[in-house]
Amino acid sequence: MGYRVLWIDDNIDELRSHILFLTQKGYRVDGAANGRDGLAMLGKINYDAVLLDEMMPGLGGLETLEEIRKKHAHVPVIMITKSEADDLMTKAIGRRIDDYLVKPVSPLQIQAALKKQVEARKLTEQQVTHDYLTDFNAVGDRIAAARTPGDWEGIYSDLVAWGMDLFRYSDHGLLSTQAEQMAAANLVLGKYVRERYRDWVNGAADAPLLSPEVYRELVEPEVRGHDQVLWVVVDCMRLDQWRMVEPVLEPFFHLERRLYWSILPSATPYARNALFAGLYPLDIARGYPALWHTGQQDDSSRNAYEDKLLAAQLERLASPAAGRFRYFKISDARDTDSLRRDFASLGDVRLVAGVYNFLDIMAHGRSQSAILKELAPDEAAFRTLMRTWFEHSSLFDLLKEAARRGSTVVVTTDHGSLFCRRATKIRGNREASTNVRYKFGDNLTVDEKRVLLIKNPADYKLPPNSAIETYAITTENYYLVYPTNYHEYERLYRDSFQHGGISLEELICPFAVLRPR
């Protein structure tokens, strides 16, 4: 059965030749001589597209369009007009016209416009599937040949783009193929990082941009070049999740994108403290012992001094924001209200730094919530849920306000997260930390094929708490479980989002500068 089209035009009887042409091309075309009749027909039949005359007596084209959008928001509407006047097009676009044609129009023009609207998705699906299958082997070759951080950033960016395109346009069956390719990439990446990371943190020339260098290299130049910069750190945000919200922001900002790498462990107490301090955890512990705490406290308690660490970094850099910055941590509605209330009065503040914890809370909460697991059973659904949150969040309101004020915005994260699927056993004493993608403690024993065991933390710029403390950091999609009650915890954390380990999703972080339009 062909696509069904409604043509609303007060001269519909004079369009029989056009309708005959479209019928011969496989379309089923119904005619309506005025807007009222057209709306009535739309209420009874599911049309694939509407052709709408702009100049009609009674209910005109724009008024009819407005009524169509109230009840049939997703039906493509192609307006046919005698005029290309700017004010007319502005009104039509504002009321969400999908396309327009200027009279006189030929049957071929109409067919082309309809094809673009009603067959575009099918054509895109076919092309995306073809392109991915064509590119599949090439990506595999790139994974095998990756030698630099830039190689890995390109591989990860492309795999993220393929995953999002396949979910949006193509057969979802190919998503499992893309996931397998991501897993294959993480297997090779684990070996790559384990061989090089110690050299990276000790000044190797081939190191990527790492957490302690982000403010100095990427944020501070913006602070020096603008009257006010809003720096937002969304805790635990992956590249694919950021890509989901970029289209929401593009009407308000020009976006400049790049990537950086989280340090190990790719977890909040380490990566985010390093981000604000501009130092590795070992250097923070040595230089600011009162601001560094380790142990079995929850993550938030070990990030209680980010404002002081940032203040110290600004002083070391002789930044124009030294003494002229404000720091906010947004964890609940009260924090949101405080920032909204204060932001309007921060005109003379050079740097406004804010941490948003909601995404991390949602990722962790999903493990304990059957409702969240139902809403977000997989990674694609979780990033869709993240976009829904963002569109209705105080963060979006804040960014729009920054755009109105002309403030430059920097958005990034401290680390990403990984959808964990396989458990691996770890043994250690009772004082070992509770995280499941990484642990620190005395006498840790692991499968070193799956887990990076750091026996001398100082070599990795990590602070030891005792002479025999070790760090265990997982690779691929493994999570750490003690032998005691092994099966209970294996079930609890299977298919959960965790962070702290070595994977593309955790290590390679989005960074964007948003310049108001």
C-alpha positions in Angstrom: 0.0 0.0 0.0 1.4 3.4 -1.0 1.8 6.5 1.2 -1.5 8.3 1.9 -1.5 12.1 1.3 -4.1 14.8 2.1 -4.1 17.8 -0.2 -5.9 20.8 1.2 -6.6 23.5 -1.5 -9.6 25.6 -2.3 -8.9 24.8 -6.0 -8.6 21.1 -5.5 -10.7 20.2 -8.5 -8.1 22.0 -10.7 -5.3 19.8 -9.4 -6.6 16.5 -10.9 -3.6 16.1 -13.3 -1.2 16.5 -10.3 -3.1 14.0 -8.3 -3.2 11.6 -11.2 0.6 11.9 -11.5 1.1 11.2 -7.8 -1.3 8.2 -8.0 0.7 6.7 -10.8 3.8 7.1 -8.6 2.2 5.0 -5.8 0.6 7.7 -3.6 -3.0 7.7 -2.4 -4.2 11.3 -2.5 -7.4 12.6 -0.9 -8.5 16.2 -1.5 -10.1 18.7 0.8 -11.5 22.1 -0.5 -10.9 24.0 2.7 -9.2 23.9 6.0 -12.2 22.8 8.1 -12.8 19.8 5.8 -9.1 18.9 5.9 -9.0 19.0 9.7 -12.0 16.7 9.8 -10.4 14.2 7.5 -7.2 14.3 9.5 -9.3 13.3 12.5 -10.5 10.2 10.8 -7.6 8.9 8.7 -3.9 8.5 9.5 -2.2 10.4 6.7 1.6 10.2 6.0 1.8 13.8 4.8 -0.3 17.0 4.1 0.0 19.3 1.1 -1.4 22.7 2.3 -2.3 25.7 0.2 -1.4 29.0 2.0 -4.1 31.2 0.4 -7.6 29.9 1.1 -10.8 31.6 2.1 -12.2 31.1 5.6 -9.6 29.2 7.6 -6.3 30.1 5.8 -3.2 28.0 5.4 -1.4 29.3 8.5 -4.4 28.9 10.7 -5.0 25.4 9.4 -1.3 24.6 10.0 -1.7 25.8 13.6 -4.7 23.5 14.2 -2.9 20.6 12.6 0.0 21.0 15.0 -2.3 20.9 18.0 -3.5 17.4 17.3 -1.2 15.9 14.6 2.2 17.2 15.6 4.2 14.6 13.8 2.5 14.6 10.4 4.8 16.3 7.8 3.2 19.4 6.3 4.3 20.9 3.0 2.9 24.4 2.4 2.3 25.6 -1.2 2.4 29.4 -1.5 2.4 32.2 -4.0 4.8 34.3 -2.0 8.3 33.9 -0.5 7.8 36.9 1.8 10.1 36.8 4.8 7.3 37.4 7.3 5.1 34.6 5.8 8.0 32.1 5.9 8.9 33.2 9.5 5.4 32.5 10.6 5.2 29.2 8.8 8.5 28.0 10.2 7.5 29.2 13.7 4.4 27.0 13.4 6.6 24.0 12.4 6.2 23.7 8.7 8.3 20.9 7.3 8.8 22.2 3.8 7.3 24.7 1.3 6.9 25.1 -2.4 6.3 28.3 -4.4 3.6 28.4 -7.2 3.6 27.4 -9.9 4.6 23.9 -8.9 5.1 20.9 -11.2 4.0 17.4 -10.3 7.8 16.4 -10.1 8.4 19.1 -7.5 5.6 17.9 -5.4 6.7 14.3 -5.7 10.3 15.3 -4.7 9.0 17.2 -1.7 6.8 14.2 -0.6 9.6 11.8 -1.1 11.9 13.8 1.1 9.3 13.9 3.9 7.7 10.4 3.8 10.6 8.3 2.5 13.5 10.1 4.1 13.6 7.8 7.1 13.5 4.7 5.0 16.2 5.9 2.7 18.3 7.0 5.7 17.9 3.6 7.4 19.1 1.9 4.3 22.1 4.2 3.9 23.1 4.0 7.6 23.0 0.2 7.5 25.0 0.1 4.3 27.6 2.6 5.5 28.0 0.8 8.9 28.5 -2.6 7.3 31.0 -1.1 4.8 32.9 0.6 7.7 32.8 -2.4 10.0 36.1 -4.0 8.8 37.8 -0.6 8.6 37.1 0.1 12.2 38.4 -3.3 13.2 41.6 -2.6 11.3 41.9 0.8 13.1 41.5 -0.8 16.5 44.3 -3.3 15.7 46.5 -0.5 14.4 45.8 2.2 17.1 49.1 3.7 18.4 48.3 7.1 19.8 45.6 8.6 22.1 44.3 10.5 19.0 43.8 7.2 17.3 41.7 6.0 20.2 39.7 9.2 20.4 38.8 8.8 16.7 37.8 5.2 17.1 35.7 6.0 20.1 34.0 9.0 18.5 33.1 6.9 15.4 31.8 4.0 17.5 29.6 6.4 19.5 28.3 8.0 16.3 27.5 4.6 14.8 25.7 3.5 17.9 23.5 6.6 18.0 22.8 6.4 14.2 21.9 2.7 14.3 19.6 3.3 17.3 17.9 6.2 15.5 17.7 5.1 11.9 18.5 1.5 11.4 17.7 -2.1 12.4 18.3 -2.3 16.2 19.7 -5.8 15.5 22.9 -4.1 14.4 23.3 -2.5 17.8 24.6 -5.8 19.2 27.2 -5.9 16.5 28.3 -2.3 17.3 28.4 -3.3 21.1 30.6 -6.2 20.3 32.9 -3.9 18.3 33.1 -1.5 21.3 33.9 -4.5 23.6 36.7 -5.6 21.2 38.0 -2.0 21.2 38.0 -2.0 25.0 39.9 -5.3 25.1 42.7 -3.8 23.1 42.5 -0.4 24.9 43.0 -2.1 28.2 46.4 -3.5 27.1 47.3 -0.2 25.5 46.6 1.9 28.7 48.2 -0.6 31.0 51.4 -0.5 29.0 51.6 3.3 28.9 49.7 4.9 31.8 52.6 5.1 34.2 54.7 6.8 31.7 51.9 9.2 30.8 51.5 10.5 34.4 55.2 10.9 34.7 55.6 13.2 31.7 55.8 11.0 28.6 55.6 13.1 25.4 52.9 10.9 23.9 50.5 11.3 26.8 46.9 12.5 26.1 45.5 15.6 27.8 44.7 14.3 31.3 42.5 15.5 34.1 45.0 17.7 35.9 45.8 19.7 32.8 42.2 20.4 31.7 41.7 23.6 33.6 45.1 25.1 32.7 45.0 24.1 29.0 41.3 24.5 28.1 39.4 26.5 30.7 41.9 29.2 31.8 42.3 30.6 28.2 38.6 31.1 28.1 38.7 32.9 31.5 41.5 35.2 30.3 39.6 36.0 27.1 36.1 36.7 28.5 34.4 38.8 31.1 32.7 35.8 32.6 32.9 32.0 32.0 30.5 29.4 33.4 32.3 26.1 33.9 29.9 23.2 34.4 31.1 19.7 35.3 28.4 17.1 34.9 29.5 14.2 37.0 29.8 10.8 35.3 28.7 12.0 31.8 29.7 9.9 28.8 30.4 11.1 25.3 27.3 9.5 23.8 25.2 11.1 26.5 26.7 14.5 25.8 26.0 14.0 22.1 22.4 13.4 22.9 22.0 16.9 24.4 24.1 18.8 21.9 21.1 19.3 19.5 19.1 20.8 22.4 21.8 23.5 23.0 22.6 24.3 19.3 19.8 26.9 19.0 21.4 28.9 21.7 25.2 28.3 21.3 27.9 27.7 18.8 29.6 24.5 20.0 33.4 23.8 19.9 34.1 20.2 20.7 37.2 18.2 21.9 38.1 15.3 24.2 40.4 14.7 27.1 41.3 11.6 29.2 40.3 10.9 32.8 43.1 9.8 35.2 42.9 6.4 36.9 40.9 5.5 38.8 38.3 7.1 36.6 36.2 7.9 39.6 35.0 11.1 41.3 37.4 11.2 44.3 40.4 11.0 42.0 39.4 12.4 38.6 37.3 15.3 39.8 39.6 16.4 42.5 42.4 16.3 39.9 40.2 18.4 37.6 39.7 21.2 40.1 43.2 21.0 41.7 45.1 20.8 38.5 47.2 18.1 40.3 47.4 14.4 40.5 46.0 12.7 43.6 49.5 12.0 45.0 50.4 15.7 44.7 47.1 16.8 46.3 47.7 14.5 49.2 51.3 15.8 49.7 50.6 19.4 49.0 47.2 19.8 50.6 46.9 16.9 53.1 44.0 18.6 54.9 42.0 18.6 51.6 42.7 15.0 50.7 40.9 12.1 52.4 40.8 8.5 51.6 39.2 5.5 53.2 35.7 4.0 53.1 33.8 7.2 53.0 31.3 7.8 50.3 32.6 9.6 47.2 30.9 12.9 48.0 32.8 13.2 51.3 36.1 12.9 49.5 35.1 15.7 47.2 34.2 18.2 49.9 37.0 20.7 49.2 36.8 21.2 45.4 36.3 24.9 45.9 39.5 25.2 47.9 41.4 23.1 45.5 40.2 25.3 42.6 41.1 28.5 44.5 44.6 27.1 45.0 45.0 26.3 41.3 43.8 29.8 40.3 46.4 31.4 42.7 49.2 29.2 41.2 48.2 30.3 37.7 47.8 34.0 38.6 44.4 33.7 37.0 42.2 36.8 36.6 39.6 34.6 38.3 41.7 34.3 41.5 39.5 35.7 44.2 36.8 36.4 41.7 35.1 33.0 41.3 32.1 31.2 42.8 31.7 27.5 43.2 28.4 25.6 43.3 27.6 21.9 43.8 24.1 20.9 42.6 22.7 17.7 44.2 19.1 18.6 44.9 16.3 21.2 44.4 17.6 23.4 47.2 21.0 23.7 45.5 19.3 24.5 42.3 17.2 27.3 43.8 20.4 28.8 45.4 22.2 28.9 42.1 19.2 30.3 40.2 18.8 33.0 42.8 22.5 33.9 42.9 23.4 33.6 39.2 21.7 36.9 38.2 23.8 38.8 40.7 27.2 37.3 39.6 27.9 39.8 36.9 31.3 40.8 38.2 32.4 37.2 38.9 35.0 36.1 36.4 34.5 32.3 36.8 31.3 30.5 37.9 32.1 26.8 38.5 29.3 24.3 39.0 29.1 20.5 39.6 25.9 18.7 38.7 25.6 15.3 40.4 22.3 14.3 39.0 23.5 12.0 36.3 25.8 10.1 38.6 23.0 9.7 41.2 20.7 8.4 38.4 23.4 5.9 37.2 23.9 4.6 40.7 20.2 4.7 41.6 19.4 2.6 38.6 21.1 -0.4 40.3 18.6 -0.3 43.2 15.5 0.8 41.4 13.3 -1.6 39.4 11.5 1.4 37.8 14.7 3.0 36.5 15.9 -0.4 35.2 12.6 -0.7 33.4 12.9 2.8 32.0 16.5 2.4 31.0 17.2 -1.3 30.4 20.3 -0.6 28.2 22.8 2.2 27.3 20.7 3.6 24.4 17.6 3.9 26.7 19.7 5.5 29.5 21.1 8.2 27.2 17.5 8.9 26.0 16.4 9.2 29.7 19.4 11.5 30.3 18.3 13.8 27.5 14.7 13.9 28.9 16.2 14.9 32.3 18.4 17.6 30.7 15.5 19.2 28.7 13.6 19.7 31.9 16.5 20.4 34.2 17.7 23.5 36.0 21.0 23.0 34.2 19.3 23.7 30.9 17.6 26.8 32.3 21.0 28.0 33.6 22.7 27.5 30.2 19.9 29.4 28.5 20.3 32.2 31.0 24.0 32.3 30.3 23.4 32.5 26.6 21.0 35.4 27.1 23.7 37.2 29.2 26.4 36.5 26.6 28.5 34.4 29.0 30.8 31.8 27.5 30.1 28.3 28.9 32.5 25.4 29.3 30.8 22.0 29.8 32.7 18.8 30.6 32.7 15.9 33.0 35.1 14.2 35.4 34.8 10.7 34.0 32.3 8.4 32.2 30.7 5.1 33.1 30.6 1.6 31.8 27.7 -0.9 31.5 29.2 -3.8 33.5 28.4 -7.4 32.5 31.0 -9.8 34.0 32.2 -10.3 37.5 35.7 -11.2 38.5 36.8 -12.2 42.0 39.0 -10.1 44.3 40.4 -11.0 47.7 41.6 -8.5 50.3 41.2 -7.4 53.9 38.1 -5.9 55.5 39.5 -2.3 55.1 39.5 -2.4 51.3 37.3 0.1 49.5 33.8 -0.8 48.4 33.9 0.3 44.7 33.3 -2.4 42.1 35.3 -1.1 39.2 38.4 -0.3 41.3 39.5 -0.9 44.9 42.4 0.1 47.1 43.6 -1.7 50.2 46.2 -4.1 51.6 47.0 -7.4 50.1 44.6 -7.3 47.2 44.6 -10.4 45.0 43.0 -10.4 41.5 43.2 -12.0 38.1 45.9 -9.7 36.6 44.8 -10.6 33.1 41.6 -8.8 33.7 42.7 -6.2 36.3 45.5 -3.7 36.6 47.1 -4.3 40.0 49.2 -1.3 41.1 51.6 -2.4 43.8 53.5 0.9 44.0 50.8 3.6 43.9 53.3 6.5 43.9 54.5 5.4 40.4 51.0 6.1 39.2 50.7 9.4 41.1 48.3 7.8 43.6 48.6 8.3 47.4 49.1 5.1 49.4 47.6 4.9 52.9 50.0 2.2 54.1 53.3 0.7 53.1 51.6 -2.3 51.5 48.5 -0.8 50.0 47.7 -1.7 46.4 45.1 -0.5 43.8 43.1 -2.8 41.6 41.6 -1.3 38.5 39.4 -3.3 36.1 39.5 -3.5 32.3 36.9 -4.3 29.7 33.4 -4.7 31.3 34.4 -6.6 34.5 33.4 -5.6 38.0 35.0 -6.8 41.2 33.2 -9.1 43.7 34.5 -10.7 46.9 34.1 -14.5 47.2 31.8 -14.0 50.2 28.3 -13.8 48.9 29.7 -13.9 45.4 26.5 -14.8 43.5 24.4 -12.2 45.4 26.7 -9.3 44.4 27.3 -10.7 41.0 23.5 -10.4 40.3 23.3 -7.0 42.0 25.9 -5.3 39.8 25.4 -7.2 36.6 24.1 -4.8 33.8 24.8 -1.7 36.0 26.6 1.5 35.2 29.9 1.7 37.1 33.1 3.8 36.9 36.7 3.7 38.0 38.1 1.3 35.4 39.8 1.3 32.1 37.4 1.7 29.1 36.7 4.1 26.3 33.4 5.0 27.9 35.1 5.9 31.3 38.4 7.4 30.2 37.6 9.5 27.1 35.6 12.5 28.2 33.7 15.2 26.3 34.7 18.8 26.6 32.8 21.6 24.9 33.0 25.4 24.7 29.6 27.0 24.1 29.6 30.5 22.7 26.3 32.3 22.7 24.7 32.9 19.3 
